[in-house]
């Protein structure tokens, strides 16, 4: 898995009601916390929502390697966006 750093963009799972129907929003890493035994990281994020309230601050979000793993986590979760080729 990639190592998070300040300013990197990830995808975060959000409530679709707050994001114009989509449960995924882009977010910028604003703080990097510890790495966990399962390979995930704790990060703080600024999520850019597609709604009238355009930004949301999220703390202690678990950053996973992929969307499937993030969706299986019981808590605030984010994941690296897939590579575009």
N, C-alpha and C positions, 0 to 999 in steps of 0.2 A: 504494500500500500504506500501511496505517496505520503510524505511528511508535510503536514500543514504549516503554513507560515502566514504572517500578517499580509492582508491584501488579496490573498487567493480567493477565487470564487468557487463556491460549492453549491449543491442543490440541497434544500432543506424541506422536510415534510411539514406542511402547514394545514390548518383547517381550510377547506375549499370555500367556505362561506366568507372568509376574510381575504380571499385571493381570486375573486371573480370566477369561481368554479373549479380552479385547478388546485390539486393538493401538493404541488411542487412549486417552489419559488427559488430564484437565485439569491444567494447570500454571500456577503463578504466576511472573511475571517478577521475579527478585530482583536482576538486574544487566543493564544494557544495554551492549553493546560496539559495535564499529564497524559502519557500513553498508557493504555490499559493492557492487561495480559492477553486479551483476545486480539490485539493489534489495532483496535480503534483508539481514537483520541478524544479528549474533551476540548471543546472550543466554544468561544463566545462568537455570536454572529450578528450582523445587521442584515435582515432579510428585506428584500425589495419586493413588496407586494403589488399586485395588479388590482388596486382598489383605491378608494378615496383616502385612506390612511396608507401612505406609500411605503413606510418603513416600520419595521418591528425589531426590537432588540431581543435577542435570545441568549440565555446564559446556560452554561453547562450542557451543551448539546453534544451528543455522542456522534462523532464523525466516522463513518464506515467506508469500506472500500467500494461498495456498489449499492445500488438501489434495493436489490432483493434482501441483502443483509440489514439494511436500514429499516425496511418495512417490517422485518421480523423482530426488531428491538422494541421492548416495551418502555418507551420514554421518548423524549425529544431526540430526533435523529436527523442526520444529514449524510450526504454521500457525495463522492466525486462524480462530476458529470462524465458521461461516456465520451470517449475520444471520437472526434469527427474526422473521417478520412476522405 
